[in-house]
């Protein structure tokens, strides 16, 4: 190990910030080094005896380390001048450049925010790319930033297969593992992958993040896969600097926690020493690529300059401790290797150091002169792309007739030739149709395979399309949605199932913080096309309580870029599924299909046996356009009831009673699409109405109904007599008590009486 600096902080420097101290330390340390041999190792020769790193490799890694360091120093200086807008740095983690060198630019990377060294080194993989300018543009939030278009400082690059992350606290681990699993699944399916077949997924994170529940989800799922001999070539890189913001990781905790974990192959490397650490990094990468097993690389790092520019460590951390940390600066060790090996002399090291500083500051000043986002339209442009003509054409495309016949049998067996059916069967038929139309479609979740789902909605899919396209997962919603993102990254169309709406909340951040944000933070260079099926809403009979009768979609109503459709009847379900799949395929959208459980098997509307909630299956070529609702009682104006899901048959029954009691002609509007709400459509359907009831089975607070009322008021219809009929602000109890907190037919009739 190299000689430590015993006291790198002269008394005159104790009032300076830690960035200045680290900068000065490096210069003073290099000046204090002895002279190395006159001629150093030649390119191709080890930089030090016994090292796996040759002279050229060391020089390039050292340059990458210096780029990363000076980007950090530049950010600290220019942030106070309002030219840079991000100061969480990579100082002390520059050894992650070794991981970039040992891997390929086609290995998808999901990176920790301290990955400046990794990025600088990966930029070498393709000619003509500039890590300094590209990074400076991102720091400056410039529109010219090739990663995010000025929306955030991210480590990302489309040509380098670095998928942008924002402030990741383990939320990227499930999708990294999902991507690794998708690489293997794609090969088994014969799907043309966008990367080489032997690629691995790389995922870096800190020691503090390793404790996060989302990280543990990924580790467990990786081990679960290994236990079943399922390949999952993910390289988990834990960059252990011993601290999370100000909370120290117990010494030895990461090693003790992961060294003997079944299903994870544990290796370690010294990220503070390029010459000694590189062989171990190579070994970990080669092991992961060869064995296709989840591999945990425990990379020793340190953290310099605090968590971010606003973290004044001297206020809460002992000066002696800071001195010891700064003495372990990996750049000091790299400089020592360069000089003592004879590869560079002191003057060359310092010249390279200062040249890199000038390069980073010049790039930053250039970036500061570039345009920034100044218009809302530009900010949101990549968030929710929608090309309606292309989506509609794709949804109505019906050129897969031969495959349909293989799935359904003879022409007389096609679903559109069958008698009218209820919702569950028609969703099942529509899924068979989608699988025939899109060979890259996969459906997975809990109990979806042999059992066909707890409500048999996916029955027969595995038999028809095989276990590689329809399969069960472990009981973990976070990982289900992480896998979906992985399959989407590899060009497939995932259809994950969340068994009940209540259980989505366990994993909502995989939609909110990860899947839906990717298009936004990558400036639409990366997309997460997927169609998430969720069984939910209330009114289940004989089986319920809160977790099986959850009637609230508030958690997904405000997720930017998400699309949520909710069918009420089978023919609508088929048409909406076609549109949702087309939205995913054409525009890369993340879509949710919310299936009302209580309507799955519903056949009757008014009286038992009337069969009025059975409908013919729509043949391919028919689809329900995004935002287009369904109207019952077109032209009626005495009362308009706006609703969705279970509220539609409820409103129709109430309308008949209201008509008999009041003599009114009632229109019922089924929204069908809940996110985004089509405010123009809502206003169009209610304009001219004498009265309006907004029927929302969700809770009184923060439900869909609030959005409907807002749309009416903003359209100038606030003077129309109006009532809202909703559920109560409570959890749903078991058995008959559930009906006390959910709206019923009588509540709608009573609201109409109040409007009379």
FENSULVEN-V617803 format. One line per field, one symbol per residue. psi: psi as a letter, one per 20 degrees, with the letter a starting at -180 (. if undefined). A space follows every 10 residues. Layout:
psi=???
This chain:
psi=qrpqohnjnq hiiiirrhgh ghggggghgg hiqrpaqhpa qrphqqhqpi qiprgggggg ggggghgggh gggghhgigi jkiqkpjorj pijiiihhgh hiarijoppo qqilkggggh hhhihpqjqo hgggghhghj lqhioigikj hqoqoqpghj loppqcmpmi iigghgghgg hhgghgghij poqirqhjqq ppoqrrhghh iqhhghgggg hghggghjkp qnmpoooono jjqoejoqpp piggghhihk ppipopqqqo iiogghhhhh ggggghgghg hkqppoooop arpqjrgrhj nnhiiipqhh ggggghhjph hggggggggh ijhqrggggh ghghghghgg hghghghhiq qrpipghhgi gigmqonhgh gggghipkkk hghghhgibr hiiqhiirrq rrgghhgghh ggghhhhnij pqprapjidg hkqijkhjpi ghhhiqiiho qqrrnohghg hggghghhhj jrnqmqpohq ghihhhjhhh ggifgiighg ijlkhqqmpq ooppparajq piocrgijkp jpjhhihjop iqppqoqhrg hggghhhggg hhggggjkqp qpoooogiig jphqggqpii kjkpqqppqq ipqoqpioap pplpipihpp pparchhghg hhghhggggh hijqppppoo ggphpqpnhg ggggiipiqh qppoooiarh pkrhhhhggg hggijjjiip pqqporrqmr qprqbhhhih iqqrghhggh hhhhi.
